[in-house]
Amino acid sequence: MNTRMRRAAVAVAATTMAISLAACGSAKESGDKAEQSSEKKGDDLKIGLLLPENQTARYEKFDRPIIEKKISELTDGKAKVTYANAKQDANTQAQQVDTMITNKVDALILGSVDSKAIANSVKKAKDAGIPVVAFDRLAEGPIDAYTSFDNEEVGRAQGTALLEALGDKADGGTIVMMNGAITDPNAALFKKGAKSVLDGKVKYGKEYDTKEWKPENANSNMEAAITALGKDKIDGVYSANDGMAGGIITALKAAGLDPLPPVTGQDAELAGVQRIVSGEQFMSVYKSYPAEGIVAAEMAVALAKGEKLDSIATSTVDSATTKGIPTVLVPVVSLTKDNIKDTVIKDGIWTLDEICTAKYKAACDKIGLK
């Protein structure tokens, strides 16, 4: 665990407490799901951690080390974490779950590639007595607990920021909507939240569900939108995350759009933050990965020990297959050039030096980021 991650973990302690106070609902039924057996286990646990992909920087750079560190803290260093990344392949992830079952892990933290396709694997784990924590994405099947961000609020934040950036074109302007992958249930929630703000105000010139969230696919989609609509007919672009925003902006620049229309994002990736500093990207959504990772670790360790989640989960959600899943939803923040210092820098996600490299120093100076 590097210094940045240690700082970030400390910085979100208050955030984690605030979540438990602010979340609504009840997890009174969580005890039924948490009690996997009558026999209590100690700290000598085996926890499986399966993350969905490595295209987005967050999973390897933030989520994995945060979760591993917290599990170690909760078990006095006695627990062993077995990790695998599916690299966006649902079949690979199903095989990884099988391996975790064979290895008899005590609990599994699962960031699903395909929320529907993984349901049978979740059932296999459940049948083997292994509780499953759905991480970041709500997988189907008999999930025992779930933690993520308020994903509709992510979309609302993006939509609200885009309307702000559009100014007088917010009423009747034409946007391109670049949603995430249809295999990710969060993408539908982002879309729903954004459209709750945008519907009735802007026109959707083109809309895409971007395969595998890949920037190159977003780039191709944007090129097609420019060809279909004309480069002078695009007032703004809703991009569901920063990686895709990068591909979109590359296409816009290649087509000669100057100035660039406002483009949204999500994840506060370093490249995205730097594009915000330079004015190429209007906003991102900052999500406290430490807060989410800490909750996932707490849930997994508690479930592995056969403990109830009453003190952790503060609400419940329903999936397409399972009702009343004990849940913690972490708040999000709309990130613009005006609050970079008070968010990602303050929380230790990125340092001033990492953001304001020689290429971006003048832009940083211009917006008072020193």
C-alpha positions in Angstrom: 0.0 0.0 0.0 1.6 3.3 -1.1 1.4 6.6 0.7 -1.4 7.9 -1.5 -3.6 5.0 -0.7 -2.9 5.3 3.1 -3.8 9.0 2.9 -7.0 8.2 1.0 -8.1 5.5 3.4 -7.7 7.9 6.3 -9.4 10.7 4.5 -12.6 8.7 3.9 -13.0 7.5 7.5 -15.4 10.4 8.1 -17.1 9.7 4.7 -17.8 6.1 5.7 -19.4 7.3 8.9 -21.5 9.8 7.1 -22.7 7.1 4.7 -24.1 5.1 7.6 -25.9 8.2 8.9 -27.2 9.5 5.6 -28.4 6.3 3.9 -32.1 5.6 4.1 -34.0 2.4 4.5 -33.3 -0.6 6.7 -31.3 -3.8 6.6 -33.2 -5.6 9.4 -33.4 -8.7 7.3 -29.6 -8.8 6.8 -29.2 -11.2 9.7 -30.9 -14.0 7.7 -28.6 -13.6 4.8 -25.5 -13.1 6.9 -25.8 -16.2 9.0 -24.2 -18.8 6.7 -23.5 -21.3 9.5 -23.9 -21.6 13.2 -20.2 -22.0 13.6 -18.3 -18.8 14.0 -14.9 -18.4 12.3 -11.9 -16.5 13.5 -9.5 -14.2 11.6 -7.8 -17.0 9.6 -10.0 -16.4 6.6 -9.8 -16.9 2.9 -11.5 -14.1 0.9 -11.8 -14.2 -2.8 -11.7 -10.9 -4.8 -12.9 -10.9 -8.4 -12.8 -7.6 -10.3 -14.3 -7.2 -13.8 -11.7 -5.4 -16.0 -8.5 -3.5 -16.2 -9.5 -0.9 -18.9 -10.6 1.5 -16.2 -7.7 2.5 -13.9 -9.7 2.3 -10.7 -9.8 -1.4 -10.2 -6.1 -2.2 -10.1 -4.9 1.2 -8.9 -7.4 1.8 -6.1 -10.0 -0.9 -5.4 -7.8 -3.9 -5.1 -5.2 -2.4 -2.7 -7.8 -0.7 -0.6 -9.8 -3.9 -0.2 -6.8 -6.0 0.5 -5.5 -3.5 3.1 -8.8 -3.2 4.9 -9.3 -7.0 5.1 -5.8 -7.3 6.6 -6.6 -4.7 9.2 -9.9 -6.4 10.1 -8.2 -9.7 10.6 -4.9 -8.7 12.2 -3.1 -9.7 9.0 -4.3 -13.3 9.3 -6.7 -13.4 6.3 -5.6 -14.3 2.8 -7.0 -12.6 -0.2 -7.0 -14.5 -3.5 -7.4 -12.1 -6.4 -8.2 -12.4 -10.1 -9.3 -9.9 -12.8 -11.6 -11.1 -15.6 -10.4 -8.6 -18.1 -13.9 -8.0 -19.4 -14.5 -11.7 -20.2 -17.7 -13.1 -18.6 -16.6 -16.7 -19.3 -13.2 -16.1 -17.7 -15.0 -14.7 -14.6 -17.3 -17.8 -14.4 -14.2 -20.0 -14.3 -12.6 -17.8 -11.7 -15.7 -18.2 -9.5 -15.4 -22.0 -9.9 -11.7 -21.8 -8.8 -12.7 -19.8 -5.7 -15.3 -22.5 -4.9 -12.7 -25.2 -5.3 -10.3 -23.3 -3.1 -13.1 -23.1 -0.5 -12.9 -19.4 0.2 -14.9 -18.2 3.2 -16.5 -15.2 1.3 -16.3 -13.7 -2.2 -16.3 -10.1 -3.3 -17.5 -10.0 -6.9 -17.4 -7.1 -9.4 -19.3 -8.7 -12.2 -18.4 -8.5 -15.9 -22.0 -9.4 -16.9 -24.6 -9.1 -14.2 -27.0 -11.6 -15.7 -24.5 -14.2 -17.0 -22.8 -14.5 -13.6 -26.1 -15.5 -11.8 -25.5 -19.2 -12.1 -22.0 -18.8 -10.7 -23.3 -16.9 -7.7 -25.8 -19.7 -7.1 -22.9 -22.2 -7.2 -21.1 -20.2 -4.5 -24.2 -20.0 -2.4 -24.8 -23.7 -2.7 -21.2 -24.3 -1.5 -21.9 -22.1 1.6 -19.8 -19.1 0.3 -21.5 -15.7 0.8 -21.1 -13.3 -2.1 -20.7 -9.5 -1.8 -21.6 -7.7 -5.1 -19.1 -5.0 -5.5 -19.8 -1.8 -7.5 -22.2 -3.7 -9.9 -25.3 -5.5 -8.7 -24.9 -9.1 -9.9 -27.9 -11.3 -10.2 -28.4 -14.5 -8.3 -28.5 -15.0 -4.5 -26.3 -12.1 -3.5 -25.7 -11.7 0.3 -24.7 -8.0 0.3 -24.0 -5.1 -2.1 -22.0 -1.9 -2.0 -21.7 0.7 -4.8 -22.2 4.3 -5.4 -25.6 6.0 -5.9 -25.6 5.3 -9.6 -28.7 7.2 -10.6 -27.2 10.2 -8.7 -24.1 9.8 -10.9 -26.2 10.2 -14.0 -28.1 13.1 -12.5 -24.9 14.8 -11.6 -23.6 14.3 -15.2 -26.9 15.5 -16.8 -27.1 18.6 -14.5 -23.5 19.5 -15.3 -24.1 19.1 -19.0 -27.1 21.4 -18.9 -25.0 24.0 -17.0 -22.2 23.7 -19.6 -24.7 24.1 -22.5 -25.9 27.4 -21.3 -28.5 28.9 -23.6 -28.4 25.7 -25.7 -29.7 23.7 -22.7 -33.2 24.3 -24.1 -33.4 22.4 -27.4 -29.7 21.8 -28.0 -28.6 18.5 -29.7 -26.4 16.1 -27.8 -24.8 12.7 -28.4 -25.4 10.2 -25.6 -22.6 7.7 -25.1 -23.8 5.2 -22.5 -21.8 2.4 -21.0 -22.0 -1.3 -21.8 -25.4 -3.0 -21.6 -23.8 -5.9 -19.7 -23.1 -3.5 -16.8 -26.3 -2.8 -14.8 -24.8 0.5 -13.6 -24.8 1.8 -17.1 -28.6 1.6 -17.2 -28.8 3.5 -13.9 -26.4 6.2 -15.1 -28.5 6.6 -18.2 -31.8 6.7 -16.2 -30.4 9.3 -13.9 -29.0 11.5 -16.7 -32.2 11.3 -18.7 -34.3 12.3 -15.7 -32.5 15.6 -16.0 -32.0 15.8 -19.8 -35.4 14.6 -21.1 -37.6 17.4 -22.4 -34.7 19.8 -22.5 -32.2 18.6 -25.1 -32.5 16.6 -28.3 -30.7 13.2 -28.6 -29.0 13.4 -32.0 -27.5 10.0 -31.6 -27.3 7.5 -28.7 -25.1 4.5 -28.2 -24.5 1.7 -25.7 -20.7 1.3 -25.8 -19.5 -2.2 -26.0 -17.2 -3.1 -23.1 -16.9 0.5 -22.1 -13.8 0.7 -24.4 -12.5 4.1 -25.4 -11.8 2.9 -28.9 -15.5 1.9 -29.3 -16.6 5.3 -28.0 -14.3 6.9 -30.5 -15.8 4.9 -33.4 -19.3 5.7 -32.2 -18.5 9.4 -32.0 -17.0 9.4 -35.5 -20.3 7.8 -36.7 -22.3 10.5 -34.9 -20.3 13.3 -36.4 -20.7 11.8 -39.9 -24.5 11.4 -39.3 -25.2 14.7 -37.7 -22.5 17.1 -39.0 -19.8 18.5 -36.7 -21.6 21.8 -36.4 -24.8 20.2 -35.1 -23.4 18.7 -31.9 -23.8 21.0 -28.9 -22.7 18.6 -26.2 -21.8 15.0 -25.4 -22.9 12.9 -22.5 -20.1 10.4 -21.8 -20.8 7.9 -19.1 -17.1 7.7 -18.0 -13.7 9.3 -18.4 -12.1 6.5 -20.5 -14.9 6.9 -23.2 -14.6 10.7 -22.9 -11.0 10.4 -24.0 -12.0 8.5 -27.1 -14.9 10.9 -27.8 -12.7 14.0 -27.5 -10.1 12.5 -29.8 -12.8 12.0 -32.4 -14.1 15.6 -31.9 -10.6 17.1 -32.3 -9.9 15.0 -35.4 -13.1 16.3 -36.9 -11.9 19.9 -36.3 -14.4 21.0 -33.7 -13.1 24.1 -32.1 -14.1 25.0 -29.5 -15.0 21.5 -28.3 -18.5 20.9 -27.1 -18.8 20.1 -23.4 -18.2 16.5 -22.6 -19.0 14.7 -19.3 -17.2 11.8 -17.6 -17.0 9.7 -14.5 -14.3 8.1 -12.3 -11.9 11.1 -11.8 -9.2 9.3 -13.7 -5.9 11.2 -13.9 -6.2 11.8 -17.7 -9.8 13.0 -17.2 -8.8 15.4 -14.4 -6.1 16.8 -16.7 -8.6 17.2 -19.5 -10.8 19.1 -17.1 -7.9 21.4 -16.2 -7.1 22.0 -19.8 -10.8 22.7 -20.7 -11.2 19.7 -23.1 -13.6 17.9 -20.7 -16.2 19.8 -18.7 -16.6 17.4 -15.7 -16.2 14.0 -14.2 -17.8 12.3 -11.2 -15.6 11.7 -8.2 -16.4 8.6 -6.3 -14.6 7.7 -3.1 -13.1 4.4 -3.9 -11.7 4.0 -0.4 -15.1 4.4 1.1 -16.6 1.8 -1.2 -13.7 -0.6 -0.8 -13.7 -0.4 3.0 -17.4 -1.3 3.1 -16.9 -4.3 0.8 -14.1 -5.6 3.0 -16.2 -5.1 6.1 -19.1 -7.0 4.6 -17.0 -9.8 3.3 -15.2 -10.4 6.6 -18.4 -10.2 8.6 -20.2 -12.7 6.3 -17.2 -15.0 6.3 -17.4 -15.1 10.1 -21.1 -15.7 10.1 -21.9 -12.3 11.6 -24.9 -10.1 10.9 -24.6 -7.0 8.7 -26.8 -4.8 10.8 -24.0 -2.5 11.9 -22.7 -2.1 8.3 -25.6 -2.2 5.8 -27.9 0.7 6.2 -30.4 0.1 3.5 -31.6 -2.7 1.1 -32.0 -3.1 -2.7 -33.7 -5.6 -4.9 -32.1 -7.2 -7.9 -34.0 -8.9 -10.7 -33.6 -12.2 -8.8 -33.1 -11.3 -5.1 -35.1 -9.1 -2.8 -33.9 -7.2 0.3 -30.1 -7.3 -0.3 -28.3 -5.5 2.5 -26.7 -2.5 0.9 -24.5 0.6 1.4 -24.6 3.3 -1.3 -21.7 5.7 -1.2 -22.4 9.4 -2.2 -20.8 11.0 -5.2 -19.5 14.5 -6.1 -19.6 16.4 -9.4 -16.0 17.2 -10.2 -15.2 20.3 -12.2 -12.2 22.6 -12.4 -13.6 24.5 -9.4 -13.3 21.7 -6.9 -10.3 19.6 -7.9 -8.3 20.8 -4.9 -11.2 20.0 -2.4 -11.8 16.5 -3.8 -9.2 14.4 -5.5 -6.2 16.3 -4.1 -7.6 16.7 -0.6 -8.5 12.9 -0.4 -5.1 11.9 -1.7 -6.3 10.3 -4.9 -4.0 12.5 -7.0 -1.3 14.9 -6.0 -0.9 18.4 -7.4 2.4 17.3 -9.1 0.7 14.4 -10.8 -2.1 16.6 -12.2 0.0 19.7 -13.0 2.8 18.2 -15.1 4.8 20.4 -17.4 2.1 20.0 -20.1 -0.7 21.2 -17.8 1.2 23.7 -15.6 0.0 26.8 -17.4 -3.6 25.5 -17.4 -3.3 24.7 -13.7 -2.0 28.2 -13.0 -4.9 29.7 -15.0 -7.5 28.1 -12.8 -5.6 28.7 -9.6 -4.5 25.1 -9.0 -1.1 25.7 -7.4 
